[in-house]
Each structure stands twice: as structure tokens, then as C-alpha cells.
């Protein structure tokens, strides 16, 4: 009879610990930042963290809101990015930016990303994108970031 309360207390403690999110279990680190073009917030930009070591990493991306802020998510929609070294690519689309403080509906994220990719390809051909080409490729981007970051990320883009 004395064992029952002990087992119940142990089970409860185990469940509370595992559900509390300590360590997250998936190893993701929350990454937030802001994108600015010539000192002004850039809404509607897609920020992609491409792992330097493609065999060990996983990409993460985020769409900037109208105030230029973004938060990274994995391809399966989880918030954050895995620890590691990344090249940061920024592209832009005519897709309207999200209002500040509003997150995209998870069911629409894939459609938004496909639409932005198509728009980026179109912009590359017509050279209409406000984001200079050097920021739109992992080979030429000057941005390298480490996760976990040391504070909020600020990506300062300059027009060509």
C-alpha cells in the first residue's frame, strides 16, 4: 500500500518534467530577428537559414512581417532552428507582408513559400526585386549566423 503513493508521485514528476519542454527534445533554438533595407524595415521578405554543413543541418525560414521582424521555423512548422552555422539568404516577393504581431496560418505556409519562390524566380528574370542579388544566394550572401544567436538577429541589407 505504501508503494502506490510513491509510484504515483514518481510518475507525476516524470510526466511533468517531460512535458515541461526542458531541452525541447528536438534541440531547436528560438531565433528571431529583423530585416532592414537601407535602414528601413523590409516586410514580405523570406529569410532562409541554409546550413553550412548540409549533411548535419536542417534549413529554417521565416517570413518578415510589415515591421521587418521574423521568427524561424523548420520545414515541418516547428519554431526554431537547430544549433550550427548557417548562410542566411534573403529574398522578397510581391506577396504582401504579414501585419505586425500576426503569425501565418500553418496550413498556408507551404503555399506562401511556393508563391514567394515563383515570384523570386520572376523577379530574378526581370530584376524587379528590391533585395539585391548578392543576398538572394547562399554562394554570395555576406550573412553568416550561428545558432544559438547572441541576441536578436539584425540583417542590414544595402541597395546596390
Backbone as JSON, one array per atom type, in Angstrom:
{
  "sequence": "XXXXXXXXXXXXXXXXXXXXXXXXXXXXXXXXXXXXXXXXXXXXXXXXXXXXXXXXXXXXXXXXXXXXXXXXXXXXXXXXXXXXXXXXXXXXXXXXXXXXXXXXXXXXXXXXXXXXXXXXXXXXXXXXXXXXXXXXXXXXXXXXXXXXXXXXXXXXXXXX",
  "N": [[0.8, -1.19, 0.0], [1.99, 1.2, 0.65], [3.61, 1.63, -1.46], [2.15, 2.57, -3.61], [1.47, 5.46, -3.42], [4.08, 6.46, -3.75], [4.82, 5.51, -6.28], [2.9, 6.82, -7.84], [3.6, 9.49, -7.34], [6.18, 9.51, -8.44], [5.64, 8.9, -11.12], [4.04, 11.12, -11.79], [5.91, 13.23, -11.42], [7.77, 12.54, -13.41], [6.21, 12.79, -15.76], [5.54, 15.53, -15.63], [8.1, 16.69, -15.88], [8.87, 15.74, -18.44], [6.94, 16.92, -20.05], [7.36, 19.58, -19.67], [9.05, 20.83, -21.42], [11.76, 21.13, -21.13], [14.78, 21.49, -22.58], [13.51, 20.87, -24.89], [13.59, 18.55, -26.43], [13.69, 18.26, -29.23], [15.84, 19.76, -29.88], [15.74, 22.3, -30.98], [16.33, 25.82, -31.31], [15.07, 28.94, -30.46], [14.87, 31.52, -32.81], [14.92, 34.84, -33.61], [14.51, 37.88, -35.45], [15.25, 40.86, -37.4], [14.8, 42.35, -40.57], [16.31, 44.77, -42.54], [16.3, 47.15, -45.14], [18.39, 49.38, -46.48], [18.27, 50.73, -44.05], [15.57, 50.76, -43.42], [12.71, 48.91, -42.23], [11.98, 45.78, -43.76], [9.29, 44.39, -45.05], [7.61, 41.33, -46.01], [9.71, 39.76, -46.82], [11.55, 36.76, -47.36], [13.39, 34.91, -45.17], [15.99, 32.72, -45.13], [17.71, 30.24, -43.48], [20.4, 28.51, -44.36], [22.06, 25.56, -43.81], [25.57, 25.42, -43.24], [26.99, 23.04, -43.15], [25.56, 20.78, -44.87], [24.96, 18.09, -44.49], [24.69, 17.72, -41.79], [22.93, 19.58, -40.88], [19.75, 21.38, -40.87], [17.57, 23.25, -42.83], [15.98, 26.39, -42.05], [13.34, 28.77, -41.95], [11.77, 32.03, -42.3], [9.13, 34.38, -42.66], [9.11, 37.83, -43.11], [7.33, 40.23, -41.2], [5.25, 43.18, -41.58], [6.71, 45.03, -40.14], [9.29, 44.21, -40.49], [10.19, 42.15, -38.86], [11.0, 38.73, -38.03], [10.6, 35.19, -37.41], [12.21, 32.15, -37.11], [11.31, 28.99, -38.55], [11.12, 25.45, -38.83], [11.06, 23.23, -41.74], [8.9, 21.55, -41.21], [7.25, 23.11, -39.71], [7.84, 23.61, -37.03], [8.83, 25.78, -34.39], [11.88, 27.51, -34.46], [15.44, 26.74, -34.89], [18.01, 24.35, -35.61], [21.0, 24.05, -33.62], [24.02, 25.43, -34.93], [26.06, 26.39, -37.81], [25.19, 28.79, -40.25], [24.41, 29.97, -43.57], [22.84, 32.91, -44.52], [20.09, 33.66, -46.41], [18.26, 36.07, -48.17], [15.25, 36.85, -49.67], [12.69, 38.43, -51.66], [9.22, 39.08, -52.15], [6.31, 39.94, -54.05], [4.21, 39.2, -52.61], [2.11, 40.14, -50.06], [3.27, 41.44, -46.95], [3.0, 40.05, -43.66], [0.79, 41.41, -41.2], [2.14, 43.25, -38.46], [2.83, 41.42, -35.52], [1.26, 39.28, -36.19], [0.95, 35.87, -36.94], [1.58, 33.5, -39.6], [-0.98, 31.36, -40.89], [-0.54, 27.98, -40.23], [-1.4, 26.14, -42.18], [-1.21, 27.55, -44.51], [1.41, 28.2, -44.96], [3.16, 26.61, -46.63], [2.02, 27.08, -49.18], [2.4, 29.84, -49.35], [5.2, 29.95, -49.34], [5.8, 28.62, -51.76], [4.6, 30.38, -53.57], [6.15, 32.65, -53.11], [8.64, 31.71, -53.94], [8.18, 31.33, -56.68], [7.69, 34.0, -57.36], [10.16, 35.13, -56.7], [11.78, 33.9, -58.62], [10.7, 35.01, -60.91], [11.22, 37.71, -60.38], [14.0, 37.61, -60.45], [14.48, 37.27, -63.13], [13.39, 39.61, -64.23], [14.61, 41.49, -62.74], [13.36, 42.98, -60.73], [13.23, 42.78, -58.0], [13.45, 44.2, -54.75], [15.48, 43.39, -53.16], [18.89, 43.17, -53.34], [20.82, 41.09, -55.57], [23.05, 39.75, -54.42], [22.3, 39.01, -51.84], [20.46, 37.06, -52.22], [21.41, 34.51, -52.67], [22.99, 31.58, -51.44], [25.64, 31.27, -52.04], [26.67, 33.8, -52.44], [25.85, 35.48, -50.39], [26.56, 37.79, -47.78], [25.96, 37.21, -45.21], [26.49, 35.34, -42.37], [25.47, 33.26, -39.82], [25.27, 32.08, -36.45], [23.64, 29.57, -34.64], [22.92, 28.76, -31.35], [21.89, 32.19, -31.39], [23.51, 35.29, -30.44], [21.64, 37.16, -29.05], [19.08, 39.21, -30.63], [18.72, 38.84, -34.12], [19.94, 41.03, -36.6], [19.57, 41.91, -39.81], [21.09, 43.8, -42.04], [20.55, 45.09, -45.02], [21.87, 46.5, -48.02], [21.13, 48.62, -50.71], [22.11, 48.15, -54.12]],
  "CA": [[0.0, 0.0, 0.0], [2.86, 2.37, 0.72], [4.27, 1.83, -2.75], [1.27, 3.25, -4.55], [1.7, 6.91, -3.47], [5.44, 6.71, -4.26], [4.77, 5.31, -7.73], [2.1, 7.9, -8.41], [4.4, 10.72, -7.27], [7.27, 9.36, -9.4], [5.06, 9.02, -12.46], [3.64, 12.52, -11.96], [7.13, 14.03, -11.59], [8.33, 12.21, -14.72], [5.37, 13.41, -16.78], [5.71, 16.99, -15.57], [9.42, 17.01, -16.41], [8.92, 15.53, -19.87], [6.04, 17.84, -20.74], [7.71, 20.97, -19.38], [9.79, 21.43, -22.52], [13.17, 21.3, -20.8], [15.61, 20.99, -23.65], [12.69, 20.78, -26.08], [13.59, 17.22, -27.01], [14.04, 18.29, -30.64], [17.08, 20.51, -30.0], [15.56, 23.57, -31.68], [16.59, 27.06, -30.59], [14.25, 30.02, -30.99], [15.66, 32.55, -33.49], [14.11, 35.97, -34.06], [15.33, 38.97, -35.96], [14.63, 41.91, -38.21], [15.47, 42.62, -41.85], [16.21, 46.18, -42.94], [16.9, 47.51, -46.42], [18.78, 50.8, -46.4], [17.86, 51.26, -42.75], [14.13, 50.68, -43.23], [12.21, 47.54, -42.12], [11.57, 45.18, -45.03], [8.22, 43.4, -44.91], [7.41, 40.45, -47.15], [10.97, 39.1, -47.2], [11.74, 35.41, -46.87], [14.72, 34.72, -44.61], [16.28, 31.29, -45.11], [18.97, 29.82, -42.89], [20.87, 27.31, -45.05], [23.18, 25.05, -43.02], [26.87, 25.36, -43.89], [27.21, 21.6, -43.28], [24.25, 20.29, -45.28], [24.72, 16.73, -44.02], [24.4, 17.72, -40.36], [21.97, 20.61, -40.52], [18.43, 21.45, -41.46], [17.24, 24.65, -43.09], [14.86, 27.01, -41.33], [13.0, 30.0, -42.65], [10.74, 32.87, -41.72], [8.63, 35.48, -43.47], [9.07, 39.06, -42.32], [6.07, 40.96, -41.06], [5.36, 44.53, -42.13], [7.73, 45.77, -39.39], [10.59, 43.62, -40.78], [10.57, 41.1, -37.92], [10.74, 37.35, -38.44], [10.94, 34.12, -36.49], [12.5, 30.97, -37.92], [10.58, 27.74, -38.37], [11.64, 24.34, -39.62], [10.14, 22.89, -42.83], [7.67, 20.91, -40.7], [6.46, 24.09, -38.97], [8.24, 23.8, -35.63], [9.51, 27.05, -34.16], [13.29, 27.45, -34.11], [16.44, 26.17, -35.8], [18.99, 23.52, -34.92], [22.28, 24.72, -33.41], [25.0, 25.24, -36.0], [26.48, 27.53, -38.63], [24.28, 28.97, -41.38], [24.43, 31.07, -44.53], [21.49, 33.48, -44.47], [19.65, 34.14, -47.71], [17.06, 36.9, -48.07], [14.6, 37.15, -50.94], [11.49, 39.24, -51.46], [8.13, 38.77, -53.06], [5.2, 40.89, -54.07], [3.22, 38.72, -51.64], [2.09, 41.15, -49.0], [3.83, 41.05, -45.66], [2.02, 39.84, -42.6], [0.71, 42.52, -40.26], [2.97, 43.09, -37.27], [2.2, 40.7, -34.43], [0.4, 38.22, -36.67], [1.67, 34.72, -37.46], [0.85, 32.9, -40.7], [-1.72, 30.14, -40.61], [0.34, 26.89, -40.62], [-1.88, 25.47, -43.39], [-0.92, 28.4, -45.65], [2.84, 28.48, -45.06], [3.74, 25.99, -47.82], [1.54, 27.81, -50.35], [3.08, 31.14, -49.36], [6.59, 29.75, -49.73], [5.8, 28.31, -53.19], [4.3, 31.61, -54.28], [7.31, 33.53, -52.99], [9.7, 31.16, -54.78], [7.84, 31.68, -58.06], [7.87, 35.44, -57.52], [11.6, 35.39, -56.68], [12.3, 33.5, -59.92], [10.24, 36.04, -61.85], [11.98, 38.93, -60.07], [15.38, 37.42, -60.88], [14.5, 37.48, -64.58], [13.08, 41.0, -64.54], [15.44, 42.29, -61.83], [12.48, 43.9, -60.01], [13.3, 42.57, -56.56], [14.13, 45.25, -54.0], [16.63, 42.79, -52.48], [20.0, 42.96, -54.27], [21.07, 39.69, -55.89], [24.05, 39.11, -53.57], [21.65, 38.49, -50.64], [19.49, 36.03, -52.6], [22.08, 33.24, -52.93], [23.88, 31.1, -50.35], [27.03, 31.39, -52.5], [27.14, 35.19, -52.44], [25.38, 36.26, -49.25], [27.58, 38.12, -46.79], [25.46, 36.9, -43.88], [26.73, 34.06, -41.71], [24.94, 33.32, -38.46], [25.4, 30.9, -35.6], [22.53, 29.27, -33.73], [22.08, 29.85, -30.87], [22.4, 33.55, -31.63], [23.81, 36.15, -29.28], [20.66, 38.24, -29.13], [18.2, 39.27, -31.8], [19.45, 38.99, -35.4], [19.62, 42.2, -37.41], [20.13, 41.76, -41.14], [21.11, 45.12, -42.67], [20.79, 45.0, -46.45], [22.14, 47.77, -48.68], [20.84, 48.62, -52.15], [23.32, 48.2, -54.97]],
  "C": [[0.85, 1.26, 0.0], [3.54, 2.65, -0.61], [3.43, 2.66, -3.72], [1.48, 4.77, -4.57], [3.07, 7.25, -4.04], [5.46, 6.57, -5.78], [4.0, 6.44, -8.42], [2.9, 9.21, -8.43], [5.54, 10.67, -8.28], [6.77, 9.53, -10.83], [4.66, 10.46, -12.75], [4.86, 13.41, -12.21], [7.74, 13.8, -12.97], [7.53, 12.88, -15.83], [5.51, 14.93, -16.8], [7.04, 17.41, -16.17], [9.44, 16.86, -17.92], [8.03, 16.48, -20.64], [6.44, 19.3, -20.56], [8.51, 21.63, -20.49], [11.24, 21.66, -22.19], [14.0, 20.67, -21.9], [14.83, 20.8, -24.95], [12.64, 19.41, -26.72], [13.99, 17.21, -28.47], [15.3, 19.1, -30.9], [16.95, 21.85, -30.68], [15.78, 24.76, -30.75], [15.77, 28.16, -31.25], [15.16, 31.11, -31.57], [14.7, 33.6, -34.04], [15.03, 37.06, -34.57], [14.52, 39.97, -36.73], [15.48, 42.08, -39.46], [15.22, 44.08, -42.19], [16.9, 46.34, -44.28], [17.13, 49.01, -46.4], [18.23, 51.46, -45.14], [16.38, 51.17, -42.45], [13.68, 49.22, -43.11], [11.69, 47.03, -43.46], [10.54, 44.09, -44.77], [8.13, 42.54, -46.17], [8.68, 39.77, -47.64], [11.0, 37.69, -46.61], [13.19, 35.28, -46.43], [14.93, 33.21, -44.5], [17.66, 31.07, -44.5], [19.34, 28.49, -43.55], [22.1, 26.8, -44.29], [24.47, 25.0, -43.84], [27.23, 23.89, -44.13], [25.86, 20.95, -43.58], [23.93, 18.89, -44.77], [24.36, 16.68, -42.54], [23.29, 18.68, -39.98], [20.64, 20.48, -41.22], [18.11, 22.92, -41.67], [16.08, 25.09, -42.21], [14.58, 28.32, -42.04], [11.92, 30.77, -41.91], [10.38, 33.99, -42.66], [8.57, 36.72, -42.6], [7.67, 39.66, -42.34], [6.28, 42.37, -41.6], [6.4, 45.38, -41.4], [9.13, 45.18, -39.56], [10.99, 42.46, -39.88], [10.21, 39.72, -38.47], [11.09, 36.41, -37.3], [11.12, 32.87, -37.34], [11.64, 29.78, -37.53], [11.22, 26.68, -39.26], [10.65, 24.03, -40.75], [8.85, 22.22, -42.36], [6.87, 21.82, -39.77], [6.8, 24.29, -37.51], [9.03, 25.1, -35.49], [10.96, 26.82, -33.77], [14.15, 26.87, -35.22], [17.39, 25.32, -34.97], [20.27, 24.31, -34.71], [23.23, 24.42, -34.57], [25.32, 26.54, -36.72], [25.61, 27.58, -39.88], [24.71, 30.12, -42.28], [23.0, 31.59, -44.53], [21.18, 34.13, -45.81], [18.36, 34.93, -47.51], [16.52, 37.16, -49.47], [13.32, 37.92, -50.63], [10.46, 38.88, -52.5], [7.11, 39.88, -53.02], [4.07, 40.43, -53.16], [3.24, 39.69, -50.48], [2.62, 40.59, -47.7], [2.71, 40.86, -44.66], [1.96, 41.07, -41.71], [1.56, 42.22, -39.03], [2.19, 42.38, -36.16], [1.32, 39.55, -34.87], [1.27, 37.1, -37.26], [0.88, 34.12, -38.62], [0.11, 31.66, -40.22], [-0.85, 28.98, -41.1], [-0.09, 26.19, -41.91], [-1.55, 26.27, -44.65], [0.56, 28.62, -45.89], [3.45, 27.88, -46.33], [3.3, 26.7, -49.09], [2.23, 29.16, -50.48], [4.52, 30.99, -49.83], [6.71, 29.43, -51.22], [5.56, 29.57, -54.01], [5.49, 32.56, -54.25], [8.46, 33.03, -53.87], [9.44, 31.5, -56.25], [8.08, 33.16, -58.32], [9.36, 35.79, -57.55], [12.23, 35.02, -58.01], [11.92, 34.53, -60.98], [11.03, 37.32, -61.65], [13.43, 38.82, -60.56], [15.5, 37.67, -62.38], [14.29, 38.95, -64.93], [13.88, 41.98, -63.71], [14.61, 43.34, -61.09], [12.63, 43.81, -58.49], [14.01, 43.73, -55.86], [15.38, 44.71, -53.29], [17.73, 42.54, -53.51], [20.36, 41.47, -54.39], [22.08, 39.02, -54.95], [23.44, 38.51, -52.3], [20.74, 37.29, -50.93], [20.11, 34.66, -52.88], [22.99, 32.86, -51.77], [25.34, 31.25, -50.75], [27.56, 32.81, -52.35], [26.72, 36.01, -51.23], [26.53, 36.58, -48.29], [27.18, 37.71, -45.37], [25.76, 35.45, -43.46], [26.25, 34.2, -40.29], [25.15, 31.99, -37.75], [24.15, 30.78, -34.74], [23.12, 28.43, -32.63], [22.73, 31.21, -31.09], [22.71, 34.26, -30.33], [22.89, 37.36, -29.39], [19.85, 38.16, -30.39], [19.05, 39.52, -33.05], [18.98, 40.25, -36.1], [20.34, 42.03, -38.74], [19.98, 43.1, -41.86], [21.51, 44.97, -44.12], [21.02, 46.4, -47.01], [21.84, 47.63, -50.16], [22.15, 48.71, -52.93], [23.37, 49.47, -55.76]]
}
